[in-house]
Amino acid sequence: MNSKNFIGMLVSSILGGLIAVLLFVSFTKSDTLVKQTAGGSPISLTNYVFDSTDFVVPDGLNFVFAAKSATPSVVHIRTTYKAGQATQNPFNDFFKEYFGDRYRDYQNPSQGAGSGVIVSADGYIVTNNHVIEGASEIEVLLNDNRSYKAEIVGTDPSTDLAVVRIEETNLTPITLGNSDNIQIGEWVLAIGNPFEFRSTVTAGIVSAKARNINILSGNYRLESFIQTDAAVNPGNSGGALVNLKGELVGINTAIASPTGAFAGYSFAIPVSLVQKVVADLTEYGTVQRALLGISIQDVTAQLAKENNLSVIQGIYVMQVNFDGAAAEAGLKVGDVIVAIQGRTVSTVAELQEQVALNRPGNRIKVTYIRDGKTHETLATLKNTSGTTNVVKVTDSFRSEGALFETVPETVSDQLNLEGGVQAIEVETGKWKSAGIKKGFIITKVDKTEINKLEEFIEVINRTKGDGLLIEGYYPNGEKAYYGIGW
């Protein structure tokens, strides 16, 4: 081959390459390319489109901004438990011995660890109930290593949320996002303290929403988790799940794992529900539970066929309480609820979440299908007692001739109890007729643990009309059981 032919072929090759590059660029959308730099060399990552309608991620897909914004608001929580002190952790049955953020020998004083998120500049911090449940002492370590003793403001086992407070001002509260607007496939960061590794940040995407994993217990349990594949491990519980703006969209709570370590999926309580629970606990000391008064289940293809339904998605009404909000609003057995307040609901978890954002007395719009036609009605939600009143935590509770108060700490410590309610007065009435005497400490009602007065009130209110099995102790340590015809 002579030199002229070689030069001609070289020129042709270069021109062909340039033409190919120009054609590629002209047919490639600019918003599908995210440029990063590694070792000084440009790298192009394709097939990522970020919706920058109201926010532009600095330097493309970049987790640094969100991590820097949110990390100062995430705290490390250390808990101390007295010797022989065991708690009824809602995670024990689900994860057995593997997960729960607390590994301790109940025969000796022990410690646990978790995470929390600062939600106000004056010291209010949200975390999981299972992180601080039963603790005799709670220590909060800020991101800058300052340490404080914390007091419990309120807890809600039904959502596994709790609020604690430290005596400090000018803290850095996290910015709250909107969990209703996050989308499956959206990037999120999990920030917490796994295995005592302080201020750890991991990334993943939203894998699913309104996920019910049957991990909590109780008649009013509420699960509508955000599922992600961001790595979460023991110690992350109570920490932040944030979007790329650094806004809080959830509180990391659980993992699905056969070993106790992260195996691909984690679950967070949506911030819309977190805000409601935090507001209730700080204002009233207890969660204002709003109920429609119905029994429901998800619509399936089989259910639709068996009941001749016109849709295969929605929430099927199985039972309507005669004096509940739904009955008064005209809902009937066989109706299929498809929206709450104009927001589509396809599962029980979605409906429960939307209803739970309200308080007793609120009116909500319920959209339902009956006989193939769509209808709307307004339902005035009621509390667990069947009224529209707001419930406030009180120091005492009078019922059927008896007056109850939370058992004094000195007495519970002496008997090695986690809590309970004590009969301060027992006069003529059902409690006295059952044989209960003054001073008796109730620790269980129908096998439901009773640690605080508000738990006792809730159980009593929801079981009216049924017989009750009462368990507890007298101050001398004598254990006793009573049956009450309620």
N, C-alpha and C positions, 0 to 999 in steps of 0.2 A: 504494500500500500504506500503510495507516494505521499509527500507532506501536504500537498494541496487537498487530496481526498480526506486526509486525517483532520485537517483544520476545518474543512466543510462539515464533516460529521460532528465535530466538537461543537461548532456554532449551532448546528441544527438541534443538538441535544439540549444545549443551554436554553435556546428559544422555546423548545417544547416544554421544558420544565417551567419556565416563566409563565407560559400560556396556561399550563395546568394549575399553577398557584393562583393566577388571576381568576380563572373559572371557579375554583373552589371558594375563594373569598366572596365572589359575586353571588354565589348561590347559598352561602351560609349566613344564618341570622346572627347578628352581632350579640344578641342577648343570650345566646346559648354558649358563649365562651366566657370562662372566668379565668383571668390571668393571675398566676402566682409566680413567685420567684424562689427557686431552690438552688443554692450554690451559684447564684448569678445567672442561671439559665432559665429562660422563660418556659413555662409549662402550660399547655392549654387543656382544660377540662371541659368536655362537651356535655350536652344534654342536661344542663342545669339552668333553669329559668327562675329568677327571683322576682316576685311581685313587688315592685318598688313604687307602687301607687302613692304610699304615704311615708315610705322610709327607704333609704338607700343604704345598703350594707357597705361599710367602708372597705375598699379594696376587694369588692366581690364577695365571695363566700368566705367570711372571716368570723371566727368565733371569739377573737380577742376582745372586740367591743363589748359583747354580751357578758363575757367572763369578768372583765374589769368593772363593768357597771353593777353586776349583781353580787359578786363575791364578798364585798364589804358588809353586806346585809345578812349573810349566812353565818350562823354561830354554831359552836360546838357545845353540846349539852352532855354533862357528866352527872350521873345519878348514883346515890348511895342507898343501900337497903340494909335494914337491920338484920341481925342474925335470926335465922328461922323464918324470915318474912318472905312469903310467896305471893305472887299476884296472878290474877286470872287474865293472862294475856290473850287477846282474841286471836293471836297468831299461833298459839301453841298447837291447836288441833290441826291447822292447815300445814304448818311447816315443821311440826313435831319439835325435835330438839335442834333443828338446823338453823332456824331464822327467828329473829325477834329482837335483835340488837342488845339482848341482855343474856350473858352467859355467867351464871354465878352458882356457888355452892350455898344452898339455903341454910346450912348448918353454921355458917360463918358470915360476918359482915361482908357484903359484896358490892360491886360497882357495875354500872352499865354505861353505855354511851350512845349518843345519837346526834341529831342535828336540829336546827331550828332556823326560823327566818324572822328578822326584825320587821314589824309591820307599822311601827309608829316611833317617832323620835323620842318619846318619853318612856320607852322601855318595854312595850308590849311585844311579845314574841310568840309566834305560832309554831307548833310542832305536832307530832303524833301523840295521841293519848297513850299508846303502848310504849312510848319512849320514857314517859315520866310516871306511869301508873304505879302506885304503891311505893314510890320513892320517899325515903325519910329526909333526904336532902337533895337539892338540885343546884348544880353549878353551871353557869353560863360563861363560856370563853369567847370573847369577841375575836374578830379576824386580826385585830392589832394586839392580841394577847392579854388584854385586860380581862379580869375575872370578877364575877359577881355571884352572890347567892340569889336565887330566884324563888318567888312565891307563885303558887298556882292560882290563877284567876278563875279558871273554869275548865271543865273537861266534858267531852261528848263521845262516849264509847261507840255510839251508833254510827258516827262518821269517822271514828278514830282520830279526832282532832282535839287539841288542847291549847290553852293560852296560858303562858307564864309571864311574869313581869320582873324586871330588875330595876333597882333604884338608880337611874341615870337619865340624863337628858342629852339633847343634841346628838342622838344616834343617827345612823344612816338607814332609814327604812327603804325597803325594796319598792320599786315601781310596780304597781299592779297592772296586769294585762287583762285580756278578755278571752277566757278559755272557750267561750261559745264560738269564737271566730277562728280558732286554730283548725287547721286542716290536716287530714291524714297525708303523710308524706312530708310535712313541714319539719324543718330542723329545730331541735331543742337541745338545751344543755341541762345536765343534772349536776347540782353543786351541793356538796356535803362533806362528811367526814368518815368515809368507809375505813374500817379496821384501824381507826385512830389516825388515819392519814388526813391531816387538817386541810381544809379548803381545796378538796379535789374536784376537778371539773372533767366531765365526760360528755360526749356528744352522741346524738342519735336522731332518729326521726319519730314522729308520731305514727304508731302502727295501727291504732284503733282508738275509738272513743266510746264512752258510755259502756265500759266493760264491767260486767258483774262476775267476780271470781269466787263468790261465796266464802269470803274469809272472815267477815264480821259476824257477830251474833246479836240476838235480841230481836224483839218484835218490830222495832222501828229502825233496824239497820238499813243503811243507805249506801249502796255501792254503784258508782257511775264513773269508774276510773278512766283516766287517760293512759293508754298503753303505749310504751315507747321501747326502743331497743338501746337507749342510752344505758351504759353500764351502771348498775346500782348494786351495792353490797351492804351487809350488816354495818350499821353506823350511818348510812345515808338517810335512814328514816327521819322524816321531819324536815329534810332539806328542800332546796328549791329546784323546781323545774322551770326553766325560763326560755323565752323565745329569743330570736336573734337581735331583738331590741334590748334585751336584758330585762324584760318585764316578766314578773311572776305569772305563770299560767297553771301551776300545780304544786302540790306538796308531795314529794316522793314518799311512798308508804310501804310498798311490798314488791317482792320478786316472785316469779314462778321458777322453782328450781328443785331438782331432785337431790342436790348436794348441799344447799345452803349458800352457795356462791352464785354469782350472776351466770345465768345460762341462756340469756338472749332476750328476756322480756322483763320489764319493770312497770310498775303501776303508780299513778299519782292522782291525788284528789284534785279535781278541777278548782281553779281559783274562784270561780263564781260561787261555789258552795263554801269554800274557805272563808270568803268575805262575809257571807251570811252568818256562819257559825261564830266567827270572831266577833262580829257586831253583837250577836245575842249574848255571848258569854261575858263580854265586857260591860254590856248595859244591864243585863238581867241576872247574870250568874248561871243561867241555864239556857238551853236552846229552845226557841219557840217553834214547836213542831206543828206544822199545818197539815191537815189531813182532808182528803176527799171523802173518805169513808166508803171505800170499795175494795173488793178483792179482784185481782186482775192477773192476766197471763199474756204472754206474747202470742200474737196470731201466727199460725203456721199454715202451710198448705193443707195439712190433714185436718186441722181445726176448722179452717174455712170450708172444707168440703163437708165435714160432719154437721156444721151449723148453717150451711147454705149462705155463707158470707160472700159479699161482693168484692172483698179485698183480701189480699194475703199478707198485708203488712199493717201493723197497728197494735193496739192493746185491747184485748177482749175483756169485757166486764163480766165477771163470774158471779159476783154477789154485790148487792147494794145495801148498806146499813140503813135501816128504816129512818133513823134520825140524823143521818150524816149529811154532809154538804152536797154530795152527789144526788142523794134522794130528793133533797129540797130543790135542786136545780133541774130535776126531771130526768136524770139518767136512769136507765133500766138495764137489767140483765140481758146480755146479747148485743148491747151497743159496742161499737169499736171506736175507741178514742184515737184520733189521728193527729191532734195538735193541741198544745197548751199555749195560750197567749199568742197564737199565731205561729208558733214554732213547731215544726213537724216533729212528732215523736213516733218512733217505730218499735221501741222496746220498752219493757217495764222500767229498766234502769233510766232511760231518757225521760220518761214521764215522772218518775220519782224525783229526779234531779230538778226538773222544772217546777214541780209543786213545792219542793223543799226550799226553794229560794224565797218563798213567801212566809208570812206570819199569820196566825189565826186572825180572822176578821177581814183579811184581804179577799177581794173578788177577782177571780181569774176566768178568762174565756176558755171554754172547753169546746173543741170541735170534734164531732163524732159522727159516725155513719150508722144509720138505722134503716133497715129494709132497702138498702141500696142508695139511700138519699143522705146527703150531707146536711148536718144541723149544727147550730152553735147555741151555747147557753152560758150563763154566768153562774159560777158556783162560789158561795161564800165559805171559805175554809174554816175548819174548827180545830180546836186543840184536842189533846188526848182525853180530856174530860168531857168532850162533846159541846163545849161552849166556844165563843169567839174571844174570850178574855185572854190577855197576855199573862203568862205565868211568871211569877217572880219567886226567887229563892227566899225562903223565910227561915227563921231560927227555930221554929217549932211547927208541929202539925197535929191538929186535933181530929180524931176519928172515932166515932162510935163509943164515946165515953172515955177515951184514953188520949193522953197528950204525949207526943213523941218528940225527941230532940236527937241530934247527932250525938253519939256516945262521946263523952269527954276523952281526950287523948290519954290522960293518965290512966283511965280505966282500960282502954283498948290496949295500951302498952302492958299493963299488968296481966291481962289475959292473953297477950300475944295475938291480938286481933288486928286486922287491917282497917276495921271501921265497924259501922253498924248504927242502928238507931235504938235509943233507950226509952222505955216507958217511964216517963216522969210522974204521971198520974194515971191511975186505973180506977175508974168509977163504973157505975152501972152501965152495961152495954155489952156488945158482942165480944170484946177483948176479955172483959172480966168473966163473962159466961164461959169462955173457952178455957179458963183457968190461969190466964196470964196475970202475974202479980207485978206490983210496982218494982222498978229496977231491972226488969228483964230486958236483955239486949238482943234485938233481932238481927241476925246475920244473913238469913236466907228467907225468901218468900217463894214457895213453889220452886225451890232449887235455884232461884235467881239470886246471885250475890247482892247483898245490900251493904254498901260502904258509906253512903251519904244519904242525908234526909231527902234530897230531891229524887234519888233513885227509888227510895221507899214510896214516896208520893206517886211517882209514875206507875210503879207496879200496882199499887192499890187502886188507882184510878182506872187502869185498863182491865183489871180482873173482877170488877164489880159484877155480881150475878153468879160467880163461881165460888166453890169452896177453896180455902187457902190452907196450905201446909206451911206452918211457921217454925223456923229453927233458930236457936240462939242459946245464950248463956245467961246465968245470973251472976252478979258480981263476985260470988264465992267460987266461981268456976264450974258450977253445976250446969250440965248441958240439958236442954229440954226441947220437946217437940209438942206442937199444938195444932189442932185442926179447927178452923173457923168456918162456919156456914155463912158465906157472904151473900 
